[in-house]
């Protein structure tokens, strides 16, 4: 799946490919795995996720990346590793690309995401259930791009992250209210959005 995205917020020095990790063991088990304590070493890609990456890399339709940064969770690291090997690139862990911390809902059924999203639609600052606020996610995700804009020129950077953080960042970059992040089209596992 691919989404082409043009920001109205000005010209960038680099092109960015925003990629969601492939289907993971957490997806397969319908679990919320959002903390480093569990996500760094467990719940990597599922067989379905590996197959998604095989298909994606066999039919790559985007600009070739020149840099790859990824969340240090296992599922995003494995995704980035596959892409990096395909293009012969080094990859760099970037903790600001981590999954949104879902607080007390860690390890719960993924149907509980909706409980958080209801509050998200009311306030980007809420921390119900001890979750990381939408505003915090938006700030750290946009901070990654701001850092890269200062450090690089004319590069194509692949950022491998997670569903909620990517959806929140895209909403922020569109200039939309953060409370509307669930109203925009979501990236599916192994999906890519292009910022150019």
C-alpha positions, 0 to 999 in steps of 0.5 A: 500500500502506498500513500503519496502525501504533499505537505502544505507546510513548506519545502523540505531539503529531503524526501521521506518515506514513512513505513509501517512495520510488517505484520507482527506477532503482536498483530497476529495475537491481537495484542497491544505491545507498546513498551520497550520492556516488551517491544524491544526483544519480543513480538517481531514480524510474523510469517505474514509480515515476512511475506509482505516484505518479500512482496514489497521488496520484489516490487519496490515502487518508491524512490530508493532510500539513501538512509534508513532510521527505525524504531528500536522495537523488534518488529520495526528493526526486523522490517528495517533490516530487510529493506537495508539489506535489499538496498545495501544500506546501514540502518540507524535506531531512532528511539523517537520513532517508537510505538506510542506507549499505551500505558495500562493497556500494555498486553491487553487485547488490541480492541482496547485501542478504541478506548484510547482513540475516543479520548484522542478525539476529545483532547490531544493532551489526554493521558487516560489509562496512562497513555502517551498523549497524541501531542507528545507523539506528534512532537517527538515524531516531527522532531525526527524530521526536524533533526534530519532537515538540519543534518541532511540535504537532498537525501531520501530517508526511510523512517520505519515506525508504527501505526499510531505514531505515523498516523499522528505525524501525518495528521500534524504535517497536514496541518489538521487538528491532532484530535482528527488523527483517526479520521485520516487514512491509516497505513497498513502493515508494510505500507509506505507514505511518501513525503515530497 
